[in-house]
């Protein structure tokens, strides 16, 4: 994961919260996890104020690609 991914996703959180319908997004954080097959996976974890979380795959993404993947998820759900 890029060395500035946390800063990119922190900034994206602030931007997303300015948009109507996304005010309840609490944070978007980069997380590295092991999936059910034992492989390392890089995700953006979207947390809402009610505690609900959603994971978006951002593996091998540049900052701009991670922004695209998270925005695409938010727009479709």
DSSP file (Angstrom, degrees, kcal/mol; ACC not computed):
  #  RESIDUE AA STRUCTURE BP1 BP2  ACC     N-H-->O    O-->H-N    N-H-->O    O-->H-N    TCO  KAPPA ALPHA  PHI   PSI    X-CA   Y-CA   Z-CA
    1    1 A X              0   0    0      0, 0.0    61,-0.1     0, 0.0    58,-0.1   0.000 360.0 360.0 360.0 140.8    0.0    0.0    0.0
    2    2 A X    >   -     0   0    0     59,-0.5     3,-1.7     1,-0.1     4,-0.3  -0.167 360.0-119.9 -57.1 148.8    1.3    3.4   -0.8
    3    3 A X  T 3  S+     0   0    0      1,-0.3     3,-0.2     2,-0.1     4,-0.1   0.726 113.1  43.3 -66.6 -20.8    3.1    5.3    2.0
    4    4 A X  T 3> S+     0   0    0      1,-0.1     4,-2.3     2,-0.1    -1,-0.3   0.181  77.8 111.2-108.5  18.3    0.6    8.1    1.9
    5    5 A X  H <> S+     0   0    0     -3,-1.7     4,-2.7     1,-0.2     5,-0.2   0.870  76.0  55.2 -61.4 -37.4   -2.6    6.0    1.5
    6    6 A X  H  > S+     0   0    0     -4,-0.3     4,-2.5    -3,-0.2    -1,-0.2   0.925 109.9  46.1 -60.4 -44.0   -3.8    7.0    5.0
    7    7 A X  H  > S+     0   0    0      2,-0.2     4,-2.3     1,-0.2    -2,-0.2   0.898 112.1  51.3 -65.9 -40.2   -3.5   10.7    4.1
    8    8 A X  H  X S+     0   0    0     -4,-2.3     4,-2.2     1,-0.2    -2,-0.2   0.940 114.4  42.5 -61.0 -47.8   -5.3   10.1    0.8
    9    9 A X  H  X S+     0   0    0     -4,-2.7     4,-2.3     2,-0.2    -2,-0.2   0.833 111.6  54.5 -73.3 -31.8   -8.2    8.2    2.5
   10   10 A X  H  X S+     0   0    0     -4,-2.5     4,-1.8    -5,-0.2    -1,-0.2   0.929 111.5  45.7 -62.4 -44.1   -8.4   10.7    5.4
   11   11 A X  H  X S+     0   0    0     -4,-2.3     4,-2.0     1,-0.2    -2,-0.2   0.891 111.0  52.7 -65.0 -40.2   -8.8   13.5    2.9
   12   12 A X  H  X S+     0   0    0     -4,-2.2     4,-3.2     1,-0.2     5,-0.2   0.892 105.0  56.1 -62.8 -39.5  -11.3   11.5    1.0
   13   13 A X  H  X S+     0   0    0     -4,-2.3     4,-2.3    15,-0.2    -1,-0.2   0.941 107.8  47.9 -56.0 -48.8  -13.3   11.0    4.2
   14   14 A X  H  X S+     0   0    0     -4,-1.8     4,-0.6     1,-0.2    -1,-0.2   0.901 114.7  46.2 -60.0 -41.8  -13.5   14.8    4.7
   15   15 A X  H >< S+     0   0    0     -4,-2.0     3,-1.1     1,-0.2     4,-0.4   0.926 111.2  50.5 -67.9 -46.1  -14.6   15.2    1.0
   16   16 A X  H >< S+     0   0    0     -4,-3.2     3,-1.8     1,-0.3     6,-0.2   0.885 104.2  59.1 -60.8 -39.6  -17.2   12.5    1.1
   17   17 A X  H 3< S+     0   0    0     -4,-2.3    -1,-0.3     1,-0.3    -2,-0.2   0.715  97.6  61.2 -65.5 -19.3  -18.8   13.8    4.3
   18   18 A X  T << S+     0   0    0     -3,-1.1     2,-0.3    -4,-0.6    -1,-0.3   0.638  89.3  90.8 -77.7 -14.4  -19.5   17.1    2.5
   19   19 A X  S X  S-     0   0    0     -3,-1.8     3,-2.2    -4,-0.4     4,-0.2  -0.647  90.0-103.3 -90.4 137.9  -21.7   15.3    0.0
   20   20 A X  T 3  S+     0   0    0     -2,-0.3    -1,-0.1     1,-0.3    -2,-0.1  -0.329 107.4  22.1 -58.2 131.1  -25.4   14.9    0.5
   21   21 A X  T 3  S+     0   0    0     -4,-0.1    -1,-0.3    -2,-0.0     3,-0.1   0.273 112.3  72.3  95.4  -9.8  -26.2   11.4    1.7
   22   22 A X    X   +     0   0    0     -3,-2.2     3,-1.7    -6,-0.2    -2,-0.1   0.168  55.3 111.2-121.9  17.1  -22.7   10.6    3.0
   23   23 A X  T 3  S+     0   0    0      1,-0.3    -1,-0.1    -4,-0.2    -6,-0.1   0.736  73.5  61.9 -63.4 -22.4  -22.7   12.8    6.1
   24   24 A X  T 3  S+     0   0    0     -3,-0.1    25,-2.5    24,-0.1     2,-0.6   0.350  70.2 116.2 -91.0   6.8  -22.7    9.7    8.3
   25   25 A X  E <   -A   48   0A   0     -3,-1.7    23,-0.3    23,-0.2     3,-0.1  -0.676  42.8-175.2 -73.5 117.8  -19.4    8.3    7.0
   26   26 A X  E     -     0   0A   0     21,-2.6     2,-0.3    -2,-0.6    22,-0.2   0.901  57.7 -20.4 -83.0 -45.0  -17.2    8.3   10.1
   27   27 A X  E     -A   47   0A   0     20,-1.8    20,-3.1     2,-0.0     2,-0.4  -0.993  40.7-148.2-161.3 157.9  -13.9    7.3    8.5
   28   28 A X  E     +A   46   0A   0     -2,-0.3     2,-0.4    18,-0.2   -15,-0.2  -0.959  33.1 176.6-130.9 113.6  -12.2    5.6    5.6
   29   29 A X  E     -A   45   0A   0     16,-2.1    16,-3.3    -2,-0.4     2,-0.3  -0.920  32.0-119.2-124.1 142.5   -9.0    3.8    6.7
   30   30 A X  E     +A   44   0A   0     -2,-0.4     2,-0.4    14,-0.2    14,-0.2  -0.642  38.1 178.8 -76.7 134.9   -6.5    1.6    4.9
   31   31 A X  E     -A   43   0A   0     12,-2.7    12,-2.9    -2,-0.3     2,-0.5  -0.998  23.3-147.9-138.8 139.6   -6.3   -1.9    6.5
   32   32 A X  E     +A   42   0A   0     -2,-0.4     2,-0.3    10,-0.2    10,-0.2  -0.950  31.2 166.7-107.1 124.4   -4.2   -4.9    5.6
   33   33 A X  E     -A   41   0A   0      8,-2.7     8,-3.3    -2,-0.5     2,-0.5  -0.822  38.2-116.7-129.4 167.1   -6.0   -8.2    6.4
   34   34 A X  E     -A   40   0A   0     -2,-0.3     6,-0.2     6,-0.2    -2,-0.0  -0.943  34.7-142.6-102.3 127.5   -5.7  -11.9    5.7
   35   35 A X    >   -     0   0    0      4,-2.8     3,-2.2    -2,-0.5     6,-0.0  -0.132  37.3 -82.8 -79.5-176.7   -8.6  -13.2    3.7
   36   36 A X  T 3  S+     0   0    0      1,-0.3    -1,-0.1     2,-0.1    -2,-0.0   0.652 130.7  54.2 -64.8 -14.6  -10.2  -16.6    4.1
   37   37 A X  T 3  S-     0   0    0      2,-0.2    -1,-0.3     0, 0.0     3,-0.1   0.389 119.3-107.8 -98.0   2.0   -7.5  -18.2    1.9
   38   38 A X  S <  S+     0   0    0     -3,-2.2     2,-0.3     1,-0.3    -2,-0.1   0.512  75.2 136.1  85.8   5.3   -4.7  -16.8    4.0
   39   39 A X        -     0   0    0      1,-0.1    -4,-2.8    -5,-0.0    -1,-0.3  -0.633  60.0-112.8 -87.0 144.3   -3.6  -14.2    1.4
   40   40 A X  E     -A   34   0A   0     -2,-0.3     2,-0.4    -6,-0.2    -6,-0.2  -0.583  37.4-171.8 -75.7 135.3   -2.8  -10.6    2.4
   41   41 A X  E     -A   33   0A   0     -8,-3.3    -8,-2.7    -2,-0.3     2,-0.5  -0.993  17.9-142.2-133.5 136.2   -5.4   -8.2    1.1
   42   42 A X  E     +A   32   0A   0     -2,-0.4    16,-2.3   -10,-0.2    17,-0.7  -0.865  31.7 170.6 -99.5 126.8   -5.3   -4.4    1.1
   43   43 A X  E     -AB  31  57A   0    -12,-2.9   -12,-2.7    -2,-0.5     2,-0.6  -0.894  37.2-130.0-132.1 159.7   -8.7   -2.8    1.8
   44   44 A X  E     -AB  30  56A   0     12,-2.8    12,-2.3    -2,-0.3     2,-0.7  -0.972  28.4-150.0-104.7 119.4  -10.3    0.6    2.5
   45   45 A X  E     -AB  29  55A   0    -16,-3.3   -16,-2.1    -2,-0.6     2,-0.6  -0.826   6.0-158.0 -95.6 115.4  -12.6    0.1    5.5
   46   46 A X  E     -AB  28  54A   0      8,-3.3     8,-2.1    -2,-0.7     2,-0.5  -0.829  10.3-167.3 -92.8 121.9  -15.5    2.5    5.4
   47   47 A X  E     -AB  27  53A   0    -20,-3.1   -21,-2.6    -2,-0.6   -20,-1.8  -0.936   4.4-154.2-114.0 133.0  -17.0    3.1    8.9
   48   48 A X  E >   -A   25   0A   0      4,-2.7     3,-2.4    -2,-0.5   -23,-0.2  -0.637  32.4-106.1 -99.9 161.3  -20.3    4.7    9.5
   49   49 A X  T 3  S+     0   0    0    -25,-2.5   -24,-0.1     1,-0.3    -1,-0.1   0.767 119.3  59.8 -58.0 -27.4  -21.4    6.6   12.6
   50   50 A X  T 3  S-     0   0    0    -26,-0.2    -1,-0.3     2,-0.1     3,-0.1   0.442 121.8-105.1 -82.3   1.6  -23.7    3.7   13.6
   51   51 A X  S <  S+     0   0    0     -3,-2.4    -2,-0.1     1,-0.3     2,-0.1   0.257  74.9 139.3  95.3 -11.8  -20.7    1.3   13.7
   52   52 A X        -     0   0    0     -5,-0.1    -4,-2.7     1,-0.0     2,-0.3  -0.420  34.3-162.5 -64.6 138.2  -21.4   -0.5   10.4
   53   53 A X  E     -B   47   0A   0     -6,-0.2     2,-0.4    -2,-0.1    -6,-0.2  -0.934  12.8-168.3-125.5 151.7  -18.3   -1.1    8.3
   54   54 A X  E     -B   46   0A   0     -8,-2.1    -8,-3.3    -2,-0.3     2,-0.5  -0.997  14.2-143.1-135.1 136.8  -17.8   -2.0    4.6
   55   55 A X  E     -B   45   0A   0     -2,-0.4     2,-0.5   -10,-0.2   -10,-0.2  -0.887  12.1-168.0-105.7 130.9  -14.5   -3.2    3.1
   56   56 A X  E     -B   44   0A   0    -12,-2.3   -12,-2.8    -2,-0.5     2,-0.3  -0.973  26.6-119.7-117.7 126.7  -13.5   -2.1   -0.4
   57   57 A X  E     +B   43   0A   0     -2,-0.5   -14,-0.2   -14,-0.2    -2,-0.0  -0.490  40.5 161.2 -67.7 122.5  -10.6   -3.8   -2.1
   58   58 A X    >   +     0   0    0    -16,-2.3     3,-2.1    -2,-0.3   -15,-0.2   0.051  17.7 156.2-126.4  23.1   -7.8   -1.4   -2.9
   59   59 A X  T 3  S-     0   0    0    -17,-0.7     3,-0.1     1,-0.3   -18,-0.0  -0.255  73.4  -0.3 -55.4 132.7   -5.0   -3.9   -3.4
   60   60 A X  T 3  S+     0   0    0      1,-0.2    -1,-0.3   -58,-0.0     2,-0.2   0.601  99.6 146.4  64.0  14.4   -2.2   -2.6   -5.6
   61   61 A X    <   -     0   0    0     -3,-2.1   -59,-0.5   -19,-0.1    -1,-0.2  -0.539  45.6-136.9 -83.1 145.8   -4.0    0.7   -6.1
   62   62 A X     >  -     0   0    0     -2,-0.2     4,-2.3    -3,-0.1     5,-0.2  -0.379  42.1 -93.5 -78.5 174.0   -2.3    4.1   -6.4
   63   63 A X  H  > S+     0   0    0      1,-0.2     4,-2.2     2,-0.2     5,-0.1   0.925 127.8  47.2 -57.6 -46.6   -4.0    6.9   -4.4
   64   64 A X  H  > S+     0   0    0      1,-0.2     4,-2.1     2,-0.2    -1,-0.2   0.862 111.3  51.2 -67.0 -35.5   -6.1    8.0   -7.3
   65   65 A X  H  > S+     0   0    0      2,-0.2     4,-2.6     1,-0.2    -1,-0.2   0.873 108.9  51.5 -68.5 -36.6   -7.2    4.4   -8.0
   66   66 A X  H  X S+     0   0    0     -4,-2.3     4,-2.5     2,-0.2     5,-0.3   0.907 109.0  51.0 -65.1 -41.3   -8.2    3.9   -4.4
   67   67 A X  H  X S+     0   0    0     -4,-2.2     4,-2.7     1,-0.2     5,-0.2   0.934 111.7  48.1 -59.3 -46.0  -10.3    7.1   -4.5
   68   68 A X  H  X S+     0   0    0     -4,-2.1     4,-2.8     2,-0.2    -2,-0.2   0.929 111.8  48.7 -60.2 -47.8  -12.0    5.8   -7.7
   69   69 A X  H  X S+     0   0    0     -4,-2.6     4,-2.0     2,-0.2    -2,-0.2   0.908 114.9  44.2 -62.7 -43.2  -12.7    2.4   -6.1
   70   70 A X  H  X S+     0   0    0     -4,-2.5     4,-2.6     2,-0.2    -1,-0.2   0.934 115.3  47.9 -67.8 -45.6  -14.1    3.8   -2.9
   71   71 A X  H  X S+     0   0    0     -4,-2.7     4,-2.5    -5,-0.3    -2,-0.2   0.903 110.5  52.5 -62.0 -41.1  -16.2    6.4   -4.8
   72   72 A X  H  X S+     0   0    0     -4,-2.8     4,-1.3    -5,-0.2    -1,-0.2   0.920 110.9  47.6 -60.4 -44.5  -17.5    3.7   -7.2
   73   73 A X  H >X S+     0   0    0     -4,-2.0     4,-0.9    -5,-0.2     3,-0.5   0.953 112.7  48.1 -61.0 -49.4  -18.6    1.6   -4.2
   74   74 A X  H >< S+     0   0    0     -4,-2.6     3,-0.5     1,-0.2    -2,-0.2   0.876 110.9  50.8 -61.5 -38.4  -20.3    4.5   -2.5
   75   75 A X  H 3< S+     0   0    0     -4,-2.5    -1,-0.2     1,-0.2    -2,-0.2   0.772 113.1  45.8 -71.1 -25.1  -22.1    5.6   -5.7
   76   76 A X  H <<        0   0    0     -4,-1.3    -1,-0.2    -3,-0.5    -2,-0.2   0.513 360.0 360.0 -96.2  -6.4  -23.4    2.1   -6.3
   77   77 A X    <<        0   0    0     -4,-0.9    -2,-0.2    -3,-0.5    -3,-0.1   0.388 360.0 360.0-128.7 360.0  -24.6    1.3   -2.7
